[in-house]
Amino acid sequence: MSNKSIALASDHAGFGTKKVIIEHLEKLGYSVKDFGCPSEESCDYPDFAHPLADAVEKGEFIFGITLCGSGNGISMAANKHQGIRSALCWQVELAQLAREHNDANVCSIPARYVSEEEALAIVDAFLNTEFEGGRHIRRVEKIALK
């Protein structure tokens, strides 16, 4: 992809892993915007998920990566946006399938359940897997309400 801009957001539980992912992405040449949170101090994931989802939905970033303890809450918040297809990915294969079959544009990682190394492998798989299209197009087109 020509646009190499990635949006990231987390709550306090995902803060440390998010910092590792940001460093990794910058080494790979990606431009990264961190929508927060700014520390490990307790916070509310929707406060960071919604601005990220707005920006990805508007096309300002090719993908978003979100993290919270389970990955669920921040993914649910992002998925409230019609143009967002956030997938909970705790294994590399799930990240690949989210892209191949669902054209996911946000990868949600459960920071309390994966190691930093696993998180990086999930991110790499998500960013390097293309949408298959074909039979999956009609299904993806039915996700957003019209």
Steps between C-alpha positions, in 0.01 A plus 500: 500500500625846420353667810708380791317685775377296795282619788542347845299525820491318830381517854732467799521119466627527142729799551830309532437272204383796294835674556683187378278483190555869422879454514473192277283678241724805488801273435305352208443847354140554602372839608320451830250707694433410861145596598571414864490409776813680620594277798418194708263707714148355498286644219200424280571334163207664311669839548780378272317250279253754358757757376704218343191355332398844369842547342515152344142538375594830330797333326766692690665168589510169314451301819447534870645288777328501837588336828331450834515224758275254315490684167122477510390833645713721278396293196131537589540876528678525164236281336229754586628691195340386175822506299697297752554126496696434817611142560617350828830330419686291756675274249679563171251285308208706628669821386554350155141378473366835621673665206447224239132433565365806683711786362554608862642850531563490876691230684411471868754325720436360851808636675455291814488175303781527245871561542666800338656265244159350418351849470769600248441184296125571501558858384738388223252238378214750503694765308645257245184308411280615214122471476412205275190664356293257293220336697594703806411835340124456522527394865718795595263737319216380725679586827437876514143619546374718219 
